[in-house]
Amino acid sequence: MSPAMSSPAMSPAPPDRVRVTVPVLEHTALFELAVPCAVFEEPRYALTLCGTAPDGGGHLARGLRLETERGLEAVAEADLVVVPACVMGDHVSRPELLEALRAAYARGARIASLCSGAFVLAEAGLLDGRTAATHWMYADELRRRFPSVRVDEHSLYVDDGQVLTSAGTAAAIDLCLHLVRRDFGAAAAAEVARRLVVAPHREGDQAQYVPAPPVPVRSEDALAPVLDWALARLHEPLAIGDLAARAGMSTRSFGRHFAGETGTTPLKWLNRQRLARARELLESTELPVESVAARSGLGTADGLRQHFRRELGTTPAAYRRTFRAPEARARSAASGPSASGPGVPGGGGAGG
């Protein structure tokens, strides 16, 4: 199963023309509204924008207003309803929209949401008991407000058959291209992707975009110097006993104290820091994957690939292509072979 989606449904027989309706939410994000317009504005689809406000229009982000020719009655005619991002915070959808979505679902239409549009589907009850994607920044809020939803903050999109959800911003393109692929096949999706100048299928998932959260440790706490000591030696084969000895504690006492202060185990903390170091090196240097693995303490190139697959849903090479800083290649070319020597960030000293 691709890390970019869950539970893909079988593609139905290609229809002659798929009717797509996009409800224009109040103050919706322009990008997520534009994505389905760009993807489905082609002969295989009949695209309609419909207003959700009483006057049929909609106030968009940045002070823009969109006038639509259709109201929510267009949802009743759609084969596919695509709900763009909604306003976060105290957003509450109009009851008329929620009822229209429920009715469309009941008659068999597919319902998709982009980014925070998942909150609208959740309000309508369409995500109860389902796995759903949303932007990783909103995952905890979706869990809190709708505990019956199984939130997947890793996937770029989730295909649960009749209901589909996507992660944030660019993942809206991934989901819409996936819908084209379901309806008309991979060649059609590739054709649309070429027109948009995007990849027809992205490798990886949201995890690679999420910054590693800092571990809160009080400066006066006994752990602070131990963690600093470990961070300078990530390339070395550190064991929990090494950290415990540095802290002047038994291994068992250190493990309890560490968990109480950081909320995780010493081993998980070390792996997280090593992964963060590897990400930094891939972004900022031209070091070979083998050297990145050694300097980050993740062992061999194969070990590094396994960690990236498991934690980030991608490969080190794909991660580097996506996130490498533009100046890294130029700096490497200018400095020649010395770029892989001492002085590279994260080298960690003689053992790096």
N, C-alpha and C positions, 0 to 999 in steps of 0.2 A: 504494500500500500504506500502510495506516495506520501511523504511527510507534509505535502502541501494541502492534503484534503483527507477526509475520513468518509468511509462508507459510500463510495461512488455508486450511483444508481445506473442500471442498464439504460442505454440510449433507446428511446422509442423510434419507431419508423419515422424517417424524415418527413415533417409536414410540408405542405406547399408554402405556407407563410405563417410565421409565428407572430401573434399579436402581443406586443410588449407595452405595458403601461407603467409609467414612472410617476408616482405621486410626488408633487412638489411640496415638500415640508416647509414650514415657516423657518426662515433663517438657516436653511440647510447649507452645507458646505458646497462651494461651487464645483470643486473637483469631482466629488462623488456624484453630483448631479450630472456633470458633463460626461463621465465615463460611459454610462449606458447609452447616452445619446451618440457618442462616437462609435461604440462597438456595434450597436443595433441599427444605426442609420445606414442600412444597406438592403438590397432587394429581397433577401430571405426573411426579413422581419418588417412588420408594420408597427412603427413606434409612435406612441402617444404620450405626451406630458399632460397630467391632469392636476388641477388646483385642489388644494385641501382646505383652503380658507373659505368662509361663507361667500365671499365675493368672487371666488373662483381663481384668484390670483395667488401671489405668494411673495412675501418679502424675503429676499435671500441675504446671504452674508455680504458684508461690505456695503450695505445700503442699497443694493440693487433690488429691483422688483421685476418679477416675471409674470407676464399676462398669458394665461392659457385659454384655449378655446373650449376645453372640456373640463367637467367637474368629476366628482368621484364616481359618476355613473360609468366612466370609462373603465374602472376597475372590474366591473361586472362583465366586460366583454373580453378581458385579457386572458391569454394563455399563460402569460408570465407577468408577474408584478414585481418590479424591482424598487425597493425602498431605499433611498439614499441616506446619507448620514443625517442624524437629528441633532438638535441642540442639546448639549449635556447639562448637567446640573439638575434643575427642578423640572425638566421637560416632561410634559404630560401631553400625550397625543389626543387629538380630537376624537370623541366617541364615534363620530360618523366614519372616520378613517378606519378605526379598529374594527367596526362592524363590517365595513366593506372588505377588509382583508380576511376576516373570518368567513364571510360568504364566498369569497373567491376560492379560499382553501377548500371549503365544503363541496364546491362543485368541481374540484379537481385541478384548479389552476396551480401552477408552481409559484411559490412566494420566495423571493430572495431579498436579502438585506446587505447593504454595504457599510462597513465600519460600524459606527454607533447606531445605524439603522436597526441593529439587532435589538435594541431597547424597545423599538416600536413593535417588532414581532413578539417580543416577550410580553409587552403590555396586552397584546391581542390574545395571549395564551397559546400562540403557535409554537413556542419553544419549550413548553412544559414537557419534561422528561426527555428532551432532545439534547444532543451535543451541538453547541453553537460556537462560532468564532466571532470575535470582535477585536478591535484594536487592543494590543496588550496593555495600553495605558488605562483602558476602561474595564478590564477583565474583573478586577476585584469589585468594582461598583456594580457590574452586572450580576455577579454572584450574590452580593449583599441585597440588591433590590429584588432579585428573582431567584431564590434558592432552589427552585425546581429545575432550573436550567443547568445542564452540565457544560460549563464554560471551558473552551479549549483556547488558551492564549498562545498556543504554539503554531497552529496551522494557519496558512495563508487563507484558506477557505475550507468550509465543511459542506459536503454534499450529503444531505440526509434524505435524498429522494425528492419529495415534493417541496421540502423547505431547505433553502441554501443560505449560508451566511458567510461573510468575508471579514478578514482583518482590515486594518486601516489603509486609507489612501490608495497607494499603488496596487494593493491586493484586490481592490475593486476591479481592476483590469483583469487580474488572474481569474477571478470568479466569472466575469462576463465572457471571457474567452473560453472558459470551461463549459459554459452554457452553450456557446456556439459549437464546441466540440461534441457535446451531447446531442445537439439537434441535427447537425449536418456533417459531423466527422472531423478528423484531425486536419485534413487538407483545407477545409473551409476555415477552421480556426487559424491555421497558419497564414492563410490569405488575408484575414482580417488583421492579424498581428503584424504582417508586413506593411499593411496600409498605415497602421499606427506607429510603426517603427519600434516595436517592442518584441520581447521574446514570447513565443507562443506558449511556453511553459517555463516557469522559473523553478530553479532548483532550491531546496531548502525550506525553511519555515520562519516564523516570526522570531524564534529564539535568538537567531543571530543578530537581530536588530536591537535586542533588549540590553541596555548597559548592565554590567554586573553590579549589583547593589553593594555599597560599602558596608563592611561589618562594623557596627557601632561598638567601640571600646573606649571606655573613659581613659583619659590621659593618665590619671593617677592610678589606674588599675595595674595589677602586677602582670597582666597579660600583654599590655602594650609593648614593652620592650621585647617580649618573646615573639610577638607577631612581626615586629620590625626585623628581628634577627632572622626569622624564617623567610620573610619576603626577600631578603638579600641572598638567600641560599636556596631558592626554589629549584635551581638546576641540580642540587645535590639530593641524594636518596634519603630524605628526611623521614623519620619514623615518629610515631606519637611519643615513644620513649625519649627521643632527642628533645622534643619540645617540653616534655614534663621535667626532664633533668635541668633544662635551661631555666624553668620556672621554680626549681627547687621543690617539686612535689612528686608524689607517687603517680604512676600512670593513671590509676583509678581516680584519685583525687583531682588530677589535672583534667581528665575527661569530664567529670562532673562540673568543675569550675568553668571550663571552656564552654560547655553547653549552656550553662546558666548565664554567661556573659554575652555569648554570640548567637545563641539559638540554633547552633549546628554543632556537628562533631569536628574534631581536629582534621580527620581525613577528608571530609567533605569540604572544609574550608581550604585545605591545601590544594585539592583538585580544582576548586573554583578559582583560586589565585593563579594556579598554573595555566588554566584555560584563559584567564584574562591576560596573562603575560604572553601567551601564544598569539592571541588576537592582536595585541599591541605590536608584536614583532611582524606579523603578517601584514598589518596595515602600514607600518612605518619603515620596513626594510625590505631588501631583496634577498634575504637569507634563504637558502634552500630549506625545504620542509624538514629535512633531517636535522639541520642546525636549529631550527625553531623548536623542534621536539626536544632536543638536548638542552637548549638554554631555558626552556620553560619547565623542565623536569618531567615531561610526559613521555620520556623514553625514546622509542624509535618512531620513524615516520608512520609506521602502521599503527602504533599506539596513539599517535596524535590524530590520525584519521578516525580511529574508533571513537575517541573522545568527541571529536567534532560531529560525527554522525549521531552519536547518542545524545549529546547536549544541545547541539545547534541545528541538527538536521541537514547538514551540508558537509562539504569537504574543505580542507584547508585551501586548496587551489581555488575553489569557487568562492570561498570567503575572501581571499586576497583579491580576486578579480573585482569583487563587488565593493570592497571597502578600502582598498589601498589608496593612501594619500597620493595625489598627483606628483608631489615633490619627491616622493620616495624613489621612484625610478630615475628621475633626473639626478638625485643625489648619489644614487648607486653608480650610475654611468660616469659621473664626474670623478668619483673617488676610486673607481676600479676595484681590484681585489681587496683593498683594505677595508671595503664596506662591510665585510663579514668578520673583520677582526675586532680587537678591543675597541670599546667606545660605542658600540651599537647599543641602543637602549635595551635594558633587560639582560645584559651580558652576565651580570652577577659575579664577576671576578674570574679568577684563574680557572675554575672548574667549568666555565660556561661553554 
